[in-house]
């Protein structure tokens, strides 16, 4: 029985690529493509452990806090990858990964969750008021990207100093709103985001203890930090070898890898008919990226990297985020989901992926 369990296909098999990626980084630093592939494969099982730990931690804290914890630790990989890229001055890669994370969570993760859950349950329900509140927060995120881009084109030739000052002020506003949104969700209107709580569903295995969950979270986050640095160092060279633009790699490839934790957990809980938690993870993660991670990176760029980063995203990135927000708000409006709505979200993601794939490299230039 133990041998059968051992031979059963598992994401953990990919853990073998962790030492391989680390070895190649030091023994063969010129093998960028191989390093990139092994680093990507390494992050997947580590993110899976991170997701499992956060799901177990959620059984002790309830759906609202659980979704926040999953989004926070899931985005830890995203923040770490972005910080490393920021230090290297790869601002376009950072912005592309932020864009990819936002649209990836609300289109790919939520879409797959609705398809997976809808395959088992004809109609799944979640708190409509909470979902609409999150959709409005996403709209705020879209506005925060539209305004700097509009300023860049309307005030041309705008000075980098002016764009930097505007981005810094917007970042402070976004951080303040994000903190207030936590107060709203976790304190003053906690009942809206409570979901079904942390009860066992359908004979699930006994949850890990808080200590074990926190230990696994800490270890997996530390390993992801190390592998992420290796990944970022090989991104540009690997993109050219695959015939991909750095924008496509940032928006699609790096974003998917960085959000692997949300992918696994949101889909898993959707299949257990816990859509409040699934929606909270997918949409909440996008909100956190736009209202917390992006502003933090802008502020951090004044100390990290060669020069400050602004919030001037490309027109393609702004359009992608805006379109994603609009269709997500439309689908979340009725507080119900089914597999077809998931298909619709995935279709939009595939269309956007195709656009970014064929988008010329020079389209990513800001100036």
Secondary structure by P-SEA (a helix, b strand, c coil): caaaaaacccccccccaaaaaaaaacccccaaaaaaaaaaaaaaaaaaaaaaaaaaaaaaccaaaaaaaaaaaaaaaaaaaaaaaaaacaaaaaaaaaaaaaaaaacaaaaaaaaaaaaccccccccaaaaaaaaaaaaaaaaaaaaaaaaaaaaccccaaaaaaaaaaaaaaaaaaaaaaaaaaccccccccccccccccccccccccaaaaaaaaaaaaaaaaaaaaaaaaaaaaaaaaacccaaaaaacaaaaaaaaaaaaaaaaaaaacaaaaaaaaaaaaaaaaaacaaaaaaaaccccccccccccccaaaaaaaaaaaaaaaaaaccccccaaaaaaaaaaaaaaaaaaaaccccccccc
